């Protein structure tokens, strides 16, 4: 038709969006979109996202536990991985830094996950492999700080399905 108006679909997988991984080793795990690429690039000629997520969630805590036991049970095991956009399920939730900053005064340093990992690490795939251990330590510290501050407790609970 001549008078047809086309609407562009809004971008769903934005930075900070919580997703569930659908395929691969981390299937069924929660993650956060760090970077999204809708067009693809030379290494990955398909639309993809970089996801930082929880391979192992922290365990339940109780007031009666000692500080040592709480510290042991608060440990998270993160992962960082590129995924095809078809292999992640976006949720309605997002880890919003600005809202969390107002809610929790315990976290003095509120850092965006994308800034924490740095943009230069994702330009070259060889650099990402070389720096992955360092990036995983940063992500672990970021997630543990958020868990201890009590920000987004639903993100750290295990998925039951």
N, C-alpha and C positions, 0 to 999 in steps of 0.2 A: 504494500500500500504506500501511496505517496505521502500521506500525512502521518506516518508512523513515527512516534517519538521513542528513541532508544534511551534506556536508563542504564548507567554503568553500575554494576554491583559494588557495594562497599567492600572494603578490605576487612576480612574476618580475622586472619591470623596476624595480628599486630604484635609488636613487642610487649611483653608482659602478660600475654594471654595464656591462661592455663589450658593445657591440652592433655589428652590421654593417648599414649602411644598404642597403636593397633597392631603393629607387626614387629617381628625381630626379637632380639634378646630381651628387650625391655618392654615387651607387650604388656599392657595393663598397668603400666606405671604412669604416675603423674609427672608432668614437666611444664616448664615455662618457655615460651618462645623468646629467644634472645635476639635473633635476627631472621628476617623473612625475605625471600627472593622470589618474586612472582614470575620472572622471565626465565630464570636459569642462567647458567654461565658456561664457560668452556669445560670445566671439570664435571659439572652436573647440569646437563642440558634439559632440565625439567624444573618446575617450580618446587622449591624446597625451603625448609626452615631449619634453623639451628636451635636445638632444644637442650636445655639444661634441666635435669630432673632428678628424682629420687629413686635410686636403685634399691636402697633399703631405708625405710622410714624409722624415725626414733621410736623407742618403746614407751609404753605407758609409765607415767610417773605417779607417785603417791607422796603425801606430805611426810609420812613416817620414814621414808628412805633417807639414807645418809647422803651427804654431798658427793662422796666418791661414787656411790651407786647411781645417783642422778646424773653425774657427769658421764658415766659409762653408757647409760641408757639413752642419753641425749644425742649420741653420735649418729650422724646421717652419712650415707654413702651415696654420693652424687654420680651422675653421668653427663657427658656432653656428647651430642651426636647430631649429625645432619640427617634429616628425614624428608622423604618425598611428602608433599602436602596431602597426598591421598592417604598416607599412612598414619596420620594423626587426627584425632577427633577433638575439635575445639569445644570448650565448655563455655558457659556464660560467665565464668569467673576470670578475674585478672588480678595480678599482684601489682596493685597501684602503689607507687612509692609515696606520692603526695598525701594520699588519704591515710596511709599507715603512719606517716610521720606525725600527724596530728593526734592519732589514737594513742600511740605508744611513746612515752617520753623516756623509756629505758634505753631505746636505741638512739644514741647521740649522733651516730653516723648512718645516714640513710643514703645508700648508694644504689644507683640503677645497675641491674645485672649486666646489661650490655656495656656500660662504661667500665664496670669491674673487670670484665674479660678483655676489654680493649678491642678496637676495630682492626688493628694491624694483624692480630693473630689469625684472622679469618680470610685474609687476602690470598694467602698461599697455603695449599693443603699440607705441604711439607712442614711449614712453620707450625701448623696446628698440631701435627703429630709430635714434633719436638717439644712443644710447650704444654702438651696436654696434662702432664702431672702437676705442673704449676697452676694451670687453670682449674684443675679439679680441686686443689687445695683452697683456692679462692672461693670457688662455688660452695665447697663444704663449709667454710667459715661463714659465708653469707647466709646459707640455709640454717646453720646452727644458731646464729645470732637471731634470726627471725623466729626460730622455734622457742628459744629461751625467753625472748621478749613477749611471746604469746600472740604474735601477729599472724593472722591467717591460720588458725589452728586446723581448719578443714583441709588445708593443703598437706599437712603432715600426717593425717590419719590414713590408715591403710584402706584401699578400695576393697569392698566386699561385694562380689558379684558371682 
